[in-house]
Amino acid sequence: MDEVDATDLRRAYDEVLAEVDAGGFGPPPDGELSAEQIVAHLAANDELMSEATEAVLAGSPFAYYDVDTIHRPQLDALVSECGGLDGLAALLRGTSQKLCALAARLGPAAETPVETVLREGFDLDVDESLPWGRALDLHMRVHLPMHLTQLRALRRQPHLA
């Protein structure tokens, strides 16, 4: 993988953002994240991934740990700071645009190894050095679709007559 496909990454974000914009989310099952918390998690994660991408572009060593973005008190603080789902959607638009723009600049630097820790339930468990382009690919192909599925599951179902 010599290059990161920033167009495909943007499409993955567009799909998530379209779901967020559709709204109508109900409460999550016990122990699961709300729609607001999911969007806050994605925006916080984008910021970490952007920092890692900037470090790769600058030729600086960097370690990427996604596990810090999932702590609910931090997510709840971000939800409160943004004023709910609309503010979070605007934040995610900005963070995702920045990450996509940085990813488009990577070129051969996408092969730079970065110590990476990604843990999202049973779907994603990485704790190793990965070429940064591979980490971005996992984000696009596994992480974003997993949270898109969670958002769709939170959609309120119409009451049956």
NUSELO-226467 format. One record per residue (C-alpha): residue number from 1; residue in three letters; y, z, x. Coordinates in Angstrom, 1 decimal. Example, Ala and Ser with C-alpha at 12.3 -4.5 7.8 and 13.67 -1.06 7.14 Angstrom:
<rs>
- 1;ALA;-4.5;7.8;12.3
- 2;SER;-1.1;7.1;13.7
</rs>
This chain:
<rs>
- 1;MET;0.0;0.0;0.0
- 2;ASP;3.1;-1.2;1.9
- 3;GLU;5.6;-0.9;-0.9
- 4;VAL;6.1;1.3;-4.0
- 5;ASP;6.5;-0.8;-7.2
- 6;ALA;9.7;0.8;-8.5
- 7;THR;9.6;-1.6;-11.5
- 8;ASP;6.3;-0.1;-12.7
- 9;LEU;7.6;3.4;-12.0
- 10;ARG;10.7;2.7;-14.1
- 11;ARG;8.4;1.3;-16.9
- 12;ALA;6.4;4.5;-16.9
- 13;TYR;9.6;6.6;-17.2
- 14;ASP;10.9;4.3;-19.9
- 15;GLU;7.8;5.0;-21.9
- 16;VAL;8.1;8.8;-21.5
- 17;LEU;11.8;8.6;-22.4
- 18;ALA;11.2;6.5;-25.5
- 19;GLU;8.8;9.2;-26.7
- 20;VAL;11.3;11.9;-26.0
- 21;ASP;14.0;9.9;-27.9
- 22;ALA;11.7;9.5;-30.9
- 23;GLY;11.8;13.3;-31.3
- 24;GLY;10.0;15.1;-34.1
- 25;PHE;8.0;17.4;-31.9
- 26;GLY;6.2;20.4;-33.3
- 27;PRO;5.4;23.6;-31.6
- 28;PRO;2.8;23.5;-28.8
- 29;PRO;-0.6;25.1;-29.2
- 30;ASP;-0.8;28.6;-27.6
- 31;GLY;-0.6;28.4;-23.8
- 32;GLU;0.7;24.8;-23.8
- 33;LEU;4.1;23.6;-22.9
- 34;SER;6.7;22.6;-25.5
- 35;ALA;8.3;19.2;-25.5
- 36;GLU;11.4;20.7;-23.9
- 37;GLN;9.4;22.4;-21.2
- 38;ILE;7.5;19.2;-20.4
- 39;VAL;10.8;17.2;-20.0
- 40;ALA;12.2;20.1;-17.9
- 41;HIS;9.1;20.0;-15.7
- 42;LEU;9.4;16.3;-15.2
- 43;ALA;13.1;16.5;-14.3
- 44;ALA;12.5;19.3;-11.9
- 45;ASN;9.6;17.5;-10.4
- 46;ASP;11.8;14.3;-10.0
- 47;GLU;14.3;16.4;-8.0
- 48;LEU;11.5;17.5;-5.6
- 49;MET;10.1;14.0;-5.3
- 50;SER;13.6;12.6;-4.6
- 51;GLU;14.1;15.2;-1.8
- 52;ALA;10.8;14.2;-0.3
- 53;THR;11.6;10.5;-0.6
- 54;GLU;15.0;11.1;1.1
- 55;ALA;13.3;13.0;3.9
- 56;VAL;10.8;10.1;4.4
- 57;LEU;13.7;7.6;4.4
- 58;ALA;15.5;9.7;7.0
- 59;GLY;12.4;10.1;9.1
- 60;SER;12.3;13.8;8.7
- 61;PRO;9.1;15.8;8.1
- 62;PHE;8.7;17.1;4.6
- 63;ALA;6.1;18.9;2.5
- 64;TYR;6.0;18.3;-1.3
- 65;TYR;4.7;21.1;-3.6
- 66;ASP;4.8;20.4;-7.3
- 67;VAL;3.3;23.7;-8.3
- 68;ASP;6.7;25.4;-8.1
- 69;THR;8.2;23.3;-10.9
- 70;ILE;5.7;24.5;-13.6
- 71;HIS;6.7;28.2;-13.8
- 72;ARG;7.8;28.8;-17.3
- 73;PRO;10.8;31.1;-16.6
- 74;GLN;12.3;28.3;-14.5
- 75;LEU;11.5;25.7;-17.1
- 76;ASP;13.0;27.9;-19.9
- 77;ALA;16.1;28.4;-17.8
- 78;LEU;16.5;24.7;-17.4
- 79;VAL;15.9;24.1;-21.1
- 80;SER;18.7;26.6;-21.9
- 81;GLU;21.0;25.2;-19.3
- 82;CYS;20.6;21.7;-20.7
- 83;GLY;21.0;22.8;-24.3
- 84;GLY;17.7;21.5;-25.6
- 85;LEU;15.9;18.2;-25.8
- 86;ASP;18.9;15.8;-25.8
- 87;GLY;20.4;17.4;-22.7
- 88;LEU;17.0;17.4;-21.0
- 89;ALA;16.5;13.7;-21.9
- 90;ALA;19.9;12.9;-20.2
- 91;LEU;18.9;14.9;-17.2
- 92;LEU;15.5;13.1;-17.0
- 93;ARG;17.2;9.8;-17.2
- 94;GLY;19.4;10.7;-14.2
- 95;THR;16.6;12.2;-12.1
- 96;SER;14.2;9.4;-12.8
- 97;GLN;16.8;6.7;-12.0
- 98;LYS;17.5;8.4;-8.7
- 99;LEU;13.8;8.6;-7.8
- 100;CYS;13.2;5.0;-8.8
- 101;ALA;16.2;3.8;-6.7
- 102;LEU;14.9;5.8;-3.7
- 103;ALA;11.3;4.5;-4.2
- 104;ALA;12.6;0.9;-4.2
- 105;ARG;14.1;1.5;-0.7
- 106;LEU;10.9;2.9;0.9
- 107;GLY;9.3;-0.4;2.0
- 108;PRO;6.9;0.3;4.9
- 109;ALA;8.1;4.0;5.0
- 110;ALA;5.8;4.4;2.0
- 111;GLU;3.0;4.8;4.5
- 112;THR;4.6;8.0;5.9
- 113;PRO;2.2;10.9;5.5
- 114;VAL;3.5;13.9;3.6
- 115;GLU;1.7;17.2;3.0
- 116;THR;1.3;17.0;-0.7
- 117;VAL;0.2;19.6;-3.3
- 118;LEU;-0.1;18.4;-6.9
- 119;ARG;-1.8;20.5;-9.5
- 120;GLU;-1.7;19.7;-13.2
- 121;GLY;-4.7;21.2;-15.0
- 122;PHE;-7.9;19.4;-14.4
- 123;ASP;-6.4;16.0;-14.4
- 124;LEU;-4.6;16.2;-11.0
- 125;ASP;-5.5;18.4;-8.0
- 126;VAL;-4.3;17.2;-4.6
- 127;ASP;-3.8;19.4;-1.5
- 128;GLU;-3.7;17.1;1.5
- 129;SER;-1.6;14.8;3.6
- 130;LEU;-1.0;11.5;1.6
- 131;PRO;1.0;8.4;2.4
- 132;TRP;4.2;9.1;0.3
- 133;GLY;3.8;5.9;-1.6
- 134;ARG;0.3;7.1;-2.7
- 135;ALA;1.9;10.3;-4.0
- 136;LEU;4.4;8.3;-5.9
- 137;ASP;1.6;6.1;-7.3
- 138;LEU;-0.3;9.2;-8.5
- 139;HIS;2.9;10.4;-10.2
- 140;MET;3.3;7.0;-11.9
- 141;ARG;-0.4;6.4;-12.9
- 142;VAL;-1.6;10.0;-13.6
- 143;HIS;1.2;12.5;-13.9
- 144;LEU;3.7;10.7;-16.1
- 145;PRO;0.9;9.3;-18.5
- 146;MET;-0.6;12.8;-18.7
- 147;HIS;2.7;14.3;-19.9
- 148;LEU;3.3;11.3;-22.2
- 149;THR;0.0;12.2;-23.9
- 150;GLN;1.1;15.8;-24.2
- 151;LEU;4.3;14.7;-25.9
- 152;ARG;2.5;12.4;-28.3
- 153;ALA;0.2;15.3;-29.2
- 154;LEU;3.2;17.4;-30.1
- 155;ARG;4.5;14.8;-32.6
- 156;ARG;4.7;16.4;-36.0
- 157;GLN;2.3;14.8;-38.4
- 158;PRO;3.5;14.0;-41.9
- 159;HIS;2.2;16.3;-44.6
- 160;LEU;-0.6;14.7;-46.7
- 161;ALA;0.1;14.5;-50.4
</rs>
